[in-house]
Amino acid sequence: MSAKNDAHAHAHAHAHTHDDAGAVCGATPVAAVVPGIPDCCGSETDTPLVKPGAPVSTARGIQTPIRILQMDCPTEEALSRSKLGGMTGVAGMEFNLMQRVLTVTHAPGAIEPILQAIRTLGFTPEIADGTSTVARHTPEPAKPWWPLALAGVAAAASEAMQWAGMPNWAVAGLAVIAVLGSGLTTYKKGWIAITNGNLNINALMSIAVTGALLLGQWPEAAMVMVLFTLAELIEAKSLDRARNAIQGLLQLTPERASVLQADGNWSDVAAKSVALDARVRVKPGERIALDGKIVKGRSTVNQAPITGESMPVEKAEGDPVFAGTINMSGTFEYLVTATAYDSTLARIIHAVEEAQGTKAPTQRFVDQFARIYTPVVFAIALAIAIIPPLLMGGDWFAWIYKALVLLVIACPCALVISTPVTIVSGLAAAARRGILIKGGVYLEKAHRIKAIALDKTGTITEGKPKLVDTEFVTSTLPEWQILRWAADMAAQSDHPVSKAISQSLESGNSRLDEFTALPGRGVQARVDGQKLVLGNHRLIEELGLCSPAIETYLKKQEAMGRTVTLLASGTQVLVIFAVADTIKESSREALMQLKRLGVVTVMLTGDNTVTAQTIATQAGIDDVRGNLLPEDKLTAIERLQDQYGVCAMVGDGINDAPALARADIGVAMGAAGTDIAMEAADVVIMNDDLRRIPEAIVLSGKAQSVLYQNIALALGIKSVFLVLAVFDGASMWMAVFADVGASLLVVANGLRLLRK
């Protein structure tokens, strides 16, 4: 048993800590806000989602979530990590760039020095106190566009004046205006980075532009700074879709709800203020504001935002409804079962946000590579600027210019940003389909699944018995009369088989007397004056009413995994009912899709082998293993891993928790509104549709392809321009285009996963 599996199993038994993903779903509070417009230029329009997390005490110290408005991209993360990493009292840091949240683990009393250190970087830190229902922050005002436009005109005029042979002072003056108009923010950030020993893109660009000005390359220095600032803005807008991919879900929930007041009147109140057990009314066409259970009325509800179902679902009294779904027809009233901050939709968004904060294996590799890449390229640029002129008699001007071009190319932004954009797009695309993937590690791993173990009841089958066959034995009584007697007798029993019969037959409102339960056999009663029994094969044998024909029919039904119930009078069997847990049509289709993907399907169930084999044959499952206890399923998963490699387990998230924990990927089915199921698995299917699993596998494969494409694009473009720079084939403005162009390409490529 591996250490990973030990930890994983232990985590499933509690709050399901993913040690390999580095996140705890529902365990460690973080400032949960949907990212608004987090870009590399400091603009944002955040919308609060759920109550922000407060500082939490842990074994290592106090964990405090700090929201940093300006922490938009890996540049700010590296700067913050460098500044705080050497501070006494700081035990650990976790960055979530998509939410712009830094969670610091620190010693008691160390938070104020930490906040002050963050402020010295030019950042504005904010701590969530856990009591406010909104994130307490004021977004930075949008920057005016005209200084950049004026700088662009000045840069173009400087270029034109130099080409026309105008005085050098005029060319230089316009260039300086362009640099100051577009680059003051870059210089400020670059200076902070340099003084903190960090060579980020702002530091590199500041050095490069200053070097160009000192070399007298006035128009080029101006154009480089303008192009860099403009490209940063374009890149920020391109990143909006990826970092706001889950924002649309939040907007599904109405801000107000019609709530019954103490005086009997209905009043529109803020949804976030509605308490548990409040009575809410929803009219046709309205969105449901809160989770609840219907107490009056019926309707059809579009649940696509929660479960991904394409067809509306019938709802009646006693049925659950979810915030963000749409009431399609009738008016109904429901009692609130979860507040706005604890609704199923809020928990889905919160889980996706936490998943965004975890780093997938590819992302961890890229981050480690980038930490080495930038210093190495900077060292090469320094060597190119000094060694050839000193040792080889080279021209100082030419070699310093080459070094400046290399500095611009050295920034690894495109490489670093290529992975989180792709992962976030994949997670958001899955959430929109009703598939909740709780970390990039599982999104990356899903396409490598070679075998899937599936629980039977509720996963492959409907999970509740249905009447599937009726065989009349006597012709002396009208069939309609026999069926009504059976319906009325079955309605008096709470046995699942009896319920299946009563729900499938029309009641005759018969007069029942002397109703008696026969434990282990069935029930008996006098119905409309006639003594009848409704029971199993054993009861009929004890009454001596069996015949060879009945025995043959019973054996045939039992061989098909069906449960048989008989209605008999004192002298003869009247009718035989066959009840079975039926296979979902969606399950058959899903299993066919899994086979086409080359995935082996295995059914693990506690049912007897005959019933299990029958269901497996009907569903098209490759392998079946019956009579299994929970610990037996655990052993079966380990054997499948030894035989096939990466193995997934699909279950209800509760009874199958040990097997879900042991599998490489645990998948919980039908978890809409269920806390335990949402925490007990790595992937959550929000409805009971097994077809979401092959969708997740296909999406995982696409995400992996895009990840590799983005890494190849980022490194390929950098490599080409590094070579061109060394051999005088690239200028500084070309290097800017190469750097930001690569970033735009990888972002656009990653966003392809959001397409339907």
SULTAKA-V11245 format. One record per run of one state. SS is the DSSP state (2 for helix, 1 for strand, 0 for the rest). FROM is the first residue (numbers start at 1). LEN is the number of residues. Records with the same first field share a line. If there is no record, write none. Layout:
BEGIN
SS->FROM-LEN / FROM-LEN
END
This chain:
BEGIN
0->1-2 / 14-3 / 19-4 / 25-8 / 35-12 / 49-7 / 58-4 / 69-5 / 86-4 / 97-4 / 107-4 / 120-5 / 128-18 / 164-4 / 196-5 / 215-3 / 244-3 / 251-5 / 261-5 / 274-5 / 283-4 / 288-4 / 298-1 / 303-1 / 308-5 / 316-4 / 322-4 / 328-4 / 337-7 / 358-3 / 393-3 / 411-2 / 433-2 / 438-2 / 449-2 / 473-6 / 491-5 / 505-7 / 519-3 / 528-2 / 536-1 / 543-5 / 560-3 / 569-4 / 584-1 / 597-3 / 605-4 / 620-3 / 626-4 / 645-2 / 652-5 / 663-2 / 669-6 / 680-3 / 686-5 / 727-5 / 755-2
2->3-11 / 74-12 / 111-9 / 146-18 / 168-28 / 201-14 / 218-26 / 247-4 / 271-3 / 304-4 / 344-14 / 361-32 / 396-15 / 413-20 / 440-9 / 456-5 / 479-12 / 496-9 / 537-6 / 548-12 / 585-12 / 609-11 / 630-15 / 657-6 / 675-5 / 691-36 / 732-23
1->17-2 / 23-2 / 33-2 / 47-2 / 56-2 / 62-7 / 90-7 / 101-6 / 125-3 / 256-5 / 266-5 / 279-4 / 287-1 / 292-6 / 299-4 / 313-3 / 320-2 / 326-2 / 332-5 / 435-3 / 451-5 / 461-12 / 512-7 / 522-6 / 530-6 / 563-6 / 573-11 / 600-5 / 623-3 / 647-5 / 665-4 / 683-3
END
